[in-house]
Amino acid sequence: MSEIRIESVNKSFGDKLAVNDANLTIHEQEFLVLVGPSGCGKTTLLRAIAGLGMADSGRITIGGRDVTYLPPRQRNISMVFQSYAIFPHMTVRDNIGFGLKMNGEDSKEIDRRVNDAAELLHIEELLDRRPAAMSGGQRQRVAVARALAMQAEVLLMDEPLSNLDALLRLEMRAELKKLLAEVNATTVYVTHDQIEALSMGDRVAVMKDGIIQQVADPTTVYDRPANRFVGSFIGNPPMNFVDGVLDRSSGGPVAVKVGEVTLSPDAEVDSAVRDINGDRVVVGIRAENMEALAEAKDGAFAVDVSVVEPLGSQNLLTMDVAGHRMKISTHPSFPVEAGQRLWIRFPGDKIRWVDPNTEAMIYE
């Protein structure tokens, strides 16, 4: 059994609370990604699971066994670090087998596991080479192979691809996801790259200021973020937000005025929006969910495009809406230039409503 349970875990450095009452269950053989901006506490939480930085309070169990204050070697884990951490004076073969040798495995078992791990990572031809004669991607493969050779129930990975160039990261991301799907280990993967998080994880845990903001599958985190922070952090570009004014004066559904356009919440969220304390609501929408129009139509905003960024598969337009800078994605064939006036429309089912008092998203 390799389920990980994190129960009310706290960790401070001086007066800085790095992990604040973390509660999280990572299922057996699940690939969970911890993601958030630098300093949010994700690596601190990973180190608490590993035993490299003991929690101040709370409880951590692996496979039902309390490991909160056990040293790393008693937790049956393997770890891959951001900096590779492979020995420069050793061959690849010796690097992969180092942990096994320290555990007292016999030479035949070490050879078998080293060869199996090298085959999985496609580095068989590098076994007699030293790190200085290898590329960054090859060194990262060695670090992963070393972790897999230990055959631990839990695999912890701390930003393992961050030192690679963009193209190699893309390749390694796909390879690593495929590889870990074949390995019967529970994996916790830390990254600040939200695209990496969405593309790799079975579930994603988003952190901010030491607090876990949302835990869900990638589609849910992207399309139904728990709060404004998650919406603004997840996605490239991030979700757009603009202030709206609530009008409850009619006997019917609530009206929300954004600039010169009036929007209406769907029926399932109408009463919740009506109950917001105050006369302001925040409207959120993704860049790809807005409709760009070449001429005025009902329910559309008139906007002036300030920047056009051609990205090949799309054009990213920057504009101001009701005093807020927003971005919209359009097809490359849509004719537009900087300084041009367009009209944009928000499809009702794509709008996300945010309570400005709590910054929580409203879904029902």
C-alpha positions in Angstrom: 0.0 0.0 0.0 1.3 3.4 -0.9 -1.5 5.9 -0.3 -0.2 9.1 1.3 -2.3 11.0 3.8 -1.4 14.5 4.9 -3.4 15.6 7.9 -3.3 19.2 9.4 0.4 19.6 8.6 2.1 22.9 9.4 5.7 24.0 8.8 7.2 27.3 9.7 10.6 29.0 9.1 10.9 31.6 11.9 7.7 33.7 11.7 7.0 32.5 8.1 4.3 29.9 7.9 5.4 27.9 4.8 2.7 25.2 5.0 -0.6 26.1 6.7 -2.9 23.3 7.9 -2.4 21.1 4.8 -4.8 18.3 4.3 -4.4 16.0 1.3 -4.9 12.4 0.3 -2.8 11.0 -2.5 -4.3 7.8 -3.7 -2.3 4.6 -4.4 -0.5 4.7 -7.8 -1.8 8.2 -8.4 0.2 11.0 -10.1 -0.5 14.1 -8.2 1.1 17.5 -9.1 1.7 20.2 -6.5 1.7 23.5 -8.4 2.0 27.2 -7.3 4.1 30.3 -7.6 7.6 30.4 -6.0 7.5 30.5 -2.2 4.0 29.0 -2.0 5.1 26.0 0.1 4.9 23.2 -2.4 8.6 22.1 -2.1 8.3 22.4 1.7 5.3 20.1 1.7 7.2 17.6 -0.6 10.2 17.7 1.8 7.9 17.0 4.7 6.6 13.9 2.9 10.2 12.8 2.2 11.4 13.4 5.7 14.0 16.0 4.6 12.2 18.7 6.6 10.1 17.5 9.5 6.6 19.0 9.9 6.1 21.2 13.0 2.7 19.6 13.6 0.2 17.3 12.0 0.5 13.8 10.7 1.8 12.1 7.5 1.1 8.5 6.7 2.3 6.3 3.8 0.4 3.1 3.3 -1.3 3.6 6.7 2.1 3.8 8.5 2.8 7.0 10.4 6.0 8.4 9.0 5.8 12.0 10.3 9.0 11.9 12.2 10.8 9.0 10.5 14.1 9.6 8.6 13.9 9.3 4.8 15.5 5.9 4.6 12.7 4.4 6.6 9.9 5.8 4.4 10.3 3.6 1.3 10.5 6.6 -1.0 12.7 7.7 -4.0 13.3 11.3 -4.9 14.3 13.1 -8.1 15.8 16.6 -7.5 15.8 19.7 -9.7 19.6 19.7 -9.8 19.9 16.1 -10.9 22.2 15.3 -7.9 24.2 12.7 -9.7 27.9 12.0 -8.8 30.3 13.4 -11.5 33.1 10.9 -10.7 30.8 7.9 -11.2 29.6 6.2 -14.4 25.9 6.2 -15.2 25.8 2.5 -14.1 27.3 3.4 -10.7 25.0 6.4 -10.3 21.9 4.4 -11.0 23.0 1.6 -8.7 24.3 3.8 -5.8 21.2 3.6 -3.7 20.9 -0.1 -4.2 24.5 -0.6 -3.1 23.9 1.5 0.0 21.0 -0.7 0.8 23.2 -3.8 0.7 21.6 -5.4 -2.4 23.7 -8.2 -4.0 25.6 -7.4 -7.2 23.4 -9.5 -9.5 20.2 -7.8 -8.2 21.9 -4.4 -8.7 22.9 -5.2 -12.3 19.4 -6.4 -13.1 17.7 -3.3 -11.7 20.2 -0.9 -13.2 19.7 -2.5 -16.7 15.9 -2.5 -16.3 15.9 1.2 -15.3 18.3 2.2 -18.1 16.1 0.4 -20.6 13.0 2.2 -19.4 14.7 5.5 -19.8 16.5 4.6 -23.1 20.0 5.2 -21.8 21.5 1.7 -22.1 24.3 3.0 -24.4 25.3 5.6 -21.7 25.9 3.2 -18.8 29.7 3.4 -19.0 29.7 7.2 -19.6 30.3 9.9 -16.9 28.0 12.9 -16.4 30.5 15.4 -17.9 30.1 13.7 -21.3 26.3 13.9 -21.3 23.6 16.5 -22.1 21.2 18.0 -19.5 18.4 15.8 -20.7 20.6 12.6 -20.5 21.6 13.6 -16.9 18.0 14.0 -16.0 17.2 10.6 -17.3 19.9 9.1 -15.2 18.4 10.8 -12.1 15.0 9.4 -12.9 16.5 5.9 -13.6 18.2 6.0 -10.2 15.0 6.7 -8.5 13.1 4.0 -10.4 15.8 1.4 -9.7 15.0 1.6 -6.0 11.5 0.3 -6.8 10.1 2.4 -3.9 6.4 2.6 -3.4 6.5 6.4 -3.5 8.3 8.6 -6.0 8.8 12.3 -5.2 9.9 14.7 -7.9 10.9 18.3 -7.2 10.8 20.3 -10.5 12.8 17.7 -12.4 12.5 19.4 -15.8 13.1 23.0 -14.9 16.8 23.0 -15.9 16.0 21.8 -19.4 15.4 24.0 -22.5 11.8 24.4 -23.7 11.9 21.8 -26.5 13.6 19.2 -24.3 11.1 19.9 -21.5 8.2 19.2 -24.0 9.8 15.9 -25.0 10.7 14.8 -21.5 7.2 15.7 -20.2 5.5 13.3 -22.6 8.1 10.6 -22.0 7.9 10.9 -18.2 4.1 10.8 -18.2 4.2 7.6 -20.2 6.9 6.1 -18.1 5.2 6.8 -14.8 2.0 5.3 -16.1 3.9 2.0 -16.4 5.5 2.1 -13.0 3.4 1.0 -10.0 4.4 3.9 -7.7 2.5 6.8 -6.1 4.0 9.9 -7.5 4.1 13.5 -6.1 5.5 16.0 -8.6 6.3 19.6 -7.7 6.4 22.3 -10.4 5.7 26.1 -10.8 4.8 25.5 -14.5 1.0 25.3 -14.7 1.1 23.9 -18.2 3.3 21.0 -16.9 0.8 20.5 -14.1 -2.2 20.3 -16.3 -0.6 18.1 -18.9 0.9 15.5 -16.5 -1.1 15.0 -13.4 -4.1 12.7 -12.6 -5.0 15.4 -10.2 -3.6 18.9 -9.4 -3.2 20.6 -6.0 -2.8 24.4 -6.4 -1.1 26.2 -3.5 -0.8 29.8 -2.5 0.9 31.2 0.7 1.2 27.7 2.2 -2.5 26.9 1.8 -3.9 24.3 -0.7 -6.5 26.3 -2.7 -8.0 23.5 -4.8 -7.4 19.8 -5.5 -9.1 18.4 -8.6 -8.4 16.8 -12.0 -6.8 19.1 -14.6 -9.9 19.9 -16.6 -11.8 20.9 -13.4 -9.0 23.1 -12.2 -8.9 24.9 -15.5 -12.6 25.2 -16.3 -14.0 25.5 -12.8 -11.4 27.1 -10.6 -12.2 27.3 -6.9 -11.4 30.9 -6.6 -9.9 33.9 -8.3 -6.3 33.0 -7.5 -6.6 29.6 -9.2 -8.2 31.1 -12.3 -5.5 33.8 -12.5 -2.7 31.3 -12.0 -3.8 28.3 -14.1 -3.9 29.0 -17.8 -1.7 30.8 -20.4 -2.9 33.5 -20.6 -4.6 33.5 -17.2 -8.3 34.0 -16.9 -9.5 37.6 -17.5 -11.4 39.4 -14.7 -13.5 42.5 -14.9 -15.7 44.3 -12.4 -19.4 44.4 -12.8 -22.2 46.3 -11.1 -25.1 44.3 -9.6 -28.7 45.4 -10.3 -31.3 43.7 -8.2 -34.1 46.2 -8.8 -36.2 44.1 -11.2 -38.3 41.3 -10.0 -36.7 38.9 -12.4 -33.1 37.7 -12.7 -30.1 39.7 -11.5 -28.6 42.0 -14.1 -24.8 42.7 -14.1 -23.6 45.8 -15.9 -20.1 45.7 -17.3 -19.3 48.9 -19.1 -22.2 49.5 -21.5 -23.3 45.9 -21.7 -25.6 44.0 -19.3 -25.0 40.4 -18.5 -27.3 37.9 -16.8 -26.1 35.0 -14.7 -27.4 31.5 -15.5 -30.4 30.3 -13.5 -28.4 28.0 -11.3 -26.1 30.8 -10.0 -28.6 33.7 -10.1 -29.7 33.5 -6.5 -26.1 33.1 -5.3 -25.0 36.2 -7.2 -28.1 38.1 -5.9 -26.9 37.2 -2.3 -23.5 38.8 -2.7 -22.9 41.4 0.0 -22.6 44.7 -1.9 -23.3 46.0 -5.4 -20.2 44.6 -7.1 -19.4 41.2 -8.7 -16.3 40.1 -10.6 -16.8 38.5 -14.0 -14.1 36.0 -15.1 -13.7 34.5 -18.6 -10.9 32.7 -20.5 -9.3 34.3 -23.5 -10.4 31.5 -25.8 -14.0 31.7 -24.6 -14.7 35.3 -25.8 -16.2 35.8 -29.2 -14.5 38.4 -31.4 -16.7 40.3 -33.9 -15.9 42.6 -36.8 -19.1 44.6 -36.3 -21.5 45.6 -33.5 -24.0 43.0 -32.4 -26.4 42.7 -29.4 -24.6 42.0 -26.1 -21.1 42.9 -27.5 -18.5 45.4 -26.2 -16.8 47.8 -28.4 -13.0 47.6 -27.7 -9.8 49.0 -29.2 -7.0 46.5 -29.7 -3.7 47.8 -28.3 -1.5 44.8 -29.0 -1.6 41.8 -31.5 0.6 38.9 -30.7 0.7 36.3 -33.5 1.4 32.9 -32.0 1.1 30.7 -35.0 -2.0 28.7 -34.0 -3.7 31.8 -32.6 -3.5 35.5 -32.3 -3.5 36.9 -28.8 -5.1 40.4 -28.6 -4.7 42.8 -25.7 -7.5 45.4 -25.1 -9.2 47.4 -22.3 -12.7 46.4 -21.1 -14.4 48.7 -18.6 -11.0 49.9 -17.3 -9.5 46.4 -17.1 -6.8 45.0 -19.4 -7.9 41.8 -21.0 -6.6 39.3 -23.5 -8.7 37.4 -26.2 -7.6 34.6 -28.4 -8.6 34.6 -32.1 -8.0 32.4 -35.1 -5.0 33.5 -37.2 -7.4 34.1 -40.1 -9.4 36.7 -38.2 -8.3 40.1 -39.6 -7.1 42.5 -36.9 -4.3 45.0 -36.4 -3.2 47.1 -33.4 -5.4 50.2 -33.0 -8.4 48.6 -34.7 -11.8 48.6 -33.1 -13.5 45.2 -32.5 -16.6 44.0 -30.6 -16.4 41.1 -28.2 -19.1 39.0 -26.6 -19.1 36.8 -23.5 -21.0 33.5 -24.1 -23.1 33.1 -20.9 -22.1 29.5 -20.2 -18.4 30.5 -20.3 -18.7 33.3 -17.7 -17.4 32.6 -14.2 -18.8 34.7 -11.4 -16.6 35.7 -8.4 -17.8 37.0 -5.0 -15.5 40.0 -4.5 -15.7 39.7 -0.8 -14.3 36.1 -0.6 -12.9 35.8 -4.1 -14.6 32.4 -4.3 -16.1 31.3 -7.6 -19.9 30.8 -7.7 -21.2 27.7 -9.4 -24.6 27.1 -7.7 
